[in-house]
Amino acid sequence: MKSNSSIYILLNSPGFNKEAVSEFESFSKDDSISLNSSLILNHKEILSKLPKTIRITFNFDNNDKGFLPEELKENGFDINFSDTSDKKNLFKSMSEKFFSNSDNNLIIFAGSIGITPEDIQKAFNLLQIEDEVIVLGKTNRNNIAFIGFNAFNKELFQDIAWDDLAFDNLLAKVNKHDNLIHVLGSFMLINSIEDFKYLYAELSKKESLAYCSQNMHERFTNLFIEYKELLK
């Protein structure tokens, strides 16, 4: 039986296993894991505010089994493990296991932030028509924070270079197909020190409480203090 809407938080490389995680630019491995945890747990807080009818799945790399933050288990979200190094088969597998069970699907990249519950509801509202629709969440630095769809296009998903989340590149591939396109923004994707510096500036604004609670602010602040020299 199909559910109306599903969300997948996708960490597309190992994020918590110290032996497998890639270091974030200029960060130690421990602090790279702390950054990943903060972003993931921030998504968890935001998703907890959505209607319970929306199915939510966190997708992690196989290497992260046994290393996930304990806080993830509190809300009873689904957790899936897969080989994230094989991107083409990753989405084929997710399609067979998940996408076919929902009318509307939203993949949110784990490194993103700035997405509110209202943004997610807006994306799902745009997907709820008969035509094939793609909704893209664009970031301040011209990347992709999320992609939503109401029909899984196997050819499109195999054509996308998932290690390169540049908005213009993805939009060009989406435009090759017969679907309606909506773009929402502006969000953030934390891929570099420049992104980290921008996050520092944005979290100093009162408006950031809409997508990052005071508790989560404190987690990020610990990293800002640790790497204050990089923020200059």
C-alpha positions as CSV (number, residue, x, y, z in Angstrom):
1,M,0.0,0.0,0.0
2,K,1.4,3.4,-1.0
3,S,2.0,6.1,1.5
4,N,1.5,9.6,0.4
5,S,4.9,11.1,1.2
6,S,8.4,9.9,2.2
7,I,11.6,11.6,3.2
8,Y,15.1,10.2,3.0
9,I,18.1,11.8,4.7
10,L,21.0,10.7,2.6
11,L,24.6,10.7,3.9
12,N,26.4,9.6,0.8
13,S,29.7,8.5,2.4
14,P,30.7,7.1,5.8
15,G,30.1,9.8,8.4
16,F,30.6,8.2,11.9
17,N,33.1,5.4,11.7
18,K,36.4,6.9,12.5
19,E,38.2,4.3,10.4
20,A,36.2,5.2,7.3
21,V,35.1,8.8,7.6
22,S,36.7,11.4,5.3
23,E,38.0,14.5,7.2
24,F,36.1,17.7,6.6
25,E,38.4,20.4,5.3
26,S,41.0,21.3,8.0
27,F,39.0,19.4,10.7
28,S,40.2,16.4,12.7
29,K,38.4,13.1,12.2
30,D,36.7,13.5,15.6
31,D,35.4,17.0,14.7
32,S,34.4,15.8,11.3
33,I,32.2,13.2,12.9
34,S,30.9,15.9,15.3
35,L,29.9,18.1,12.4
36,N,28.2,15.2,10.7
37,S,26.4,14.4,13.9
38,S,25.2,18.0,14.4
39,L,23.9,18.2,10.9
40,I,22.1,14.8,11.1
41,L,20.6,15.6,14.5
42,N,19.5,19.0,13.3
43,H,17.6,17.2,10.5
44,K,16.1,14.9,13.1
45,E,14.7,17.8,15.1
46,I,13.2,19.4,12.0
47,L,11.6,16.2,10.8
48,S,10.2,15.5,14.3
49,K,7.9,18.5,13.7
50,L,6.3,17.0,10.6
51,P,3.0,15.0,10.5
52,K,3.5,11.4,11.5
53,T,2.0,10.3,8.3
54,I,5.2,11.2,6.5
55,R,7.6,8.2,6.4
56,I,11.2,9.2,7.3
57,T,14.3,7.1,6.6
58,F,17.9,7.9,7.3
59,N,20.3,6.3,4.9
60,F,23.8,5.7,6.0
61,D,26.9,3.9,4.6
62,N,27.4,0.2,5.6
63,N,30.6,1.3,7.4
64,D,28.6,3.3,9.9
65,K,26.8,0.3,11.4
66,G,27.3,0.4,15.1
67,F,28.6,4.0,15.1
68,L,25.5,6.1,14.8
69,P,24.5,8.8,17.3
70,E,22.4,7.3,20.1
71,E,19.9,10.3,19.7
72,L,18.8,9.0,16.3
73,K,17.0,6.1,17.9
74,E,14.7,8.3,20.1
75,N,12.1,9.1,17.4
76,G,11.7,5.7,15.9
77,F,12.7,6.8,12.4
78,D,13.6,4.1,9.9
79,I,17.4,3.6,9.4
80,N,18.8,2.0,6.3
81,F,22.4,1.0,5.5
82,S,23.8,0.7,2.0
83,D,27.0,0.9,-0.1
84,T,27.0,4.6,-0.8
85,S,30.2,4.4,-2.9
86,D,28.2,2.8,-5.7
87,K,25.8,5.8,-6.5
88,K,24.1,4.3,-9.5
89,N,23.1,1.1,-7.8
90,L,22.4,3.0,-4.6
91,F,19.4,4.8,-6.1
92,K,18.3,1.7,-8.0
93,S,18.3,-0.1,-4.7
94,M,16.4,2.8,-2.9
95,S,13.9,2.8,-5.8
96,E,13.1,-0.9,-5.4
97,K,13.0,-0.7,-1.6
98,F,11.4,2.7,-1.0
99,F,10.4,5.0,-3.8
100,S,7.8,2.7,-5.3
101,N,6.0,2.7,-1.9
102,S,5.3,6.4,-1.9
103,D,3.5,8.8,-4.2
104,N,5.9,11.7,-3.4
105,N,9.6,11.3,-2.4
106,L,12.0,13.8,-1.1
107,I,15.8,13.1,-0.8
108,I,17.5,15.6,1.6
109,F,21.3,15.5,1.5
110,A,22.6,15.2,5.0
111,G,25.1,18.0,4.7
112,S,22.4,20.5,4.2
113,I,20.9,23.0,6.7
114,G,18.4,25.8,6.6
115,I,15.4,23.7,5.6
116,T,12.3,24.3,7.7
117,P,9.2,22.1,8.2
118,E,7.3,24.7,6.1
119,D,9.9,24.3,3.2
120,I,9.3,20.5,3.3
121,Q,5.5,20.9,3.2
122,K,5.8,23.3,0.3
123,A,7.9,20.8,-1.6
124,F,5.4,18.1,-1.1
125,N,2.5,20.4,-2.1
126,L,4.3,21.1,-5.4
127,L,4.6,17.3,-6.0
128,Q,0.9,16.5,-5.6
129,I,-0.3,16.8,-9.1
130,E,-0.7,14.3,-11.9
131,D,2.2,15.6,-14.0
132,E,5.7,14.4,-13.4
133,V,7.4,17.0,-11.1
134,I,10.9,17.6,-9.9
135,V,11.5,20.0,-6.9
136,L,15.0,21.2,-6.4
137,G,16.3,22.8,-3.2
138,K,19.0,25.3,-4.2
139,T,21.7,26.5,-1.9
140,N,23.2,29.9,-1.4
141,R,26.4,28.6,-3.1
142,N,24.6,27.1,-6.1
143,N,24.4,23.5,-4.9
144,I,21.6,21.1,-4.2
145,A,20.2,20.6,-0.7
146,F,17.3,18.3,-1.7
147,I,15.5,16.8,-4.7
148,G,11.9,15.8,-4.7
149,F,9.9,13.8,-7.3
150,N,6.6,12.1,-7.8
151,A,7.8,9.6,-10.3
152,F,11.2,7.9,-10.2
153,N,13.0,8.4,-13.5
154,K,15.6,5.7,-13.6
155,E,17.4,7.2,-16.6
156,L,17.7,10.6,-14.9
157,F,19.0,9.2,-11.6
158,Q,21.6,7.1,-13.4
159,D,22.7,10.2,-15.3
160,I,23.3,12.4,-12.3
161,A,26.8,12.6,-10.8
162,W,25.9,12.4,-7.2
163,D,29.3,13.4,-5.9
164,D,28.8,16.7,-7.7
165,L,25.8,18.5,-6.3
166,A,26.3,21.7,-8.4
167,F,22.8,23.1,-9.1
168,D,23.5,24.1,-12.7
169,N,24.8,20.6,-13.6
170,L,21.8,18.8,-12.1
171,L,19.3,21.3,-13.6
172,A,20.8,20.6,-17.1
173,K,20.2,16.9,-16.6
174,V,16.7,17.4,-15.3
175,N,15.9,19.6,-18.3
176,K,16.5,16.7,-20.6
177,H,13.4,15.0,-19.4
178,D,9.7,15.7,-19.7
179,N,8.8,17.0,-16.3
180,L,7.8,20.2,-14.5
181,I,10.6,21.8,-12.4
182,H,10.2,23.9,-9.3
183,V,13.2,25.5,-7.5
184,L,13.1,26.4,-3.8
185,G,15.8,28.2,-1.9
186,S,18.1,29.5,-0.6
187,F,19.5,26.7,1.7
188,M,23.0,25.7,2.7
189,L,25.2,22.7,2.0
190,I,28.2,22.4,4.3
191,N,31.0,21.1,2.0
192,S,33.9,23.4,2.7
193,I,35.4,25.9,5.1
194,E,33.7,28.7,3.2
195,D,30.4,27.0,3.8
196,F,31.3,26.6,7.4
197,K,32.0,30.3,7.7
198,Y,28.7,31.2,6.0
199,L,26.9,28.9,8.5
200,Y,28.6,30.7,11.4
201,A,27.3,34.0,10.0
202,E,23.8,32.7,9.4
203,L,23.4,31.1,12.8
204,S,24.1,34.4,14.4
205,K,20.8,35.6,13.1
206,K,17.6,35.3,15.0
207,E,15.8,33.9,11.9
208,S,18.0,30.8,12.1
209,L,15.9,29.4,15.0
210,A,13.3,28.4,12.4
211,Y,15.7,25.7,11.2
212,C,18.2,25.3,14.1
213,S,17.1,25.1,17.7
214,Q,19.0,26.7,20.6
215,N,20.2,23.2,21.6
216,M,21.6,22.6,18.1
217,H,23.1,26.1,18.0
218,E,25.2,25.1,21.0
219,R,26.5,22.0,19.3
220,F,27.6,24.1,16.3
221,T,29.0,26.8,18.6
222,N,31.4,24.2,20.1
223,L,32.8,23.7,16.6
224,F,32.9,27.4,15.9
225,I,35.0,27.9,19.0
226,E,37.3,25.0,18.2
227,Y,38.0,26.4,14.7
228,K,37.6,30.2,15.4
229,E,40.9,30.9,13.5
230,L,39.3,29.5,10.3
231,L,36.3,31.9,10.7
232,K,38.3,35.1,10.3
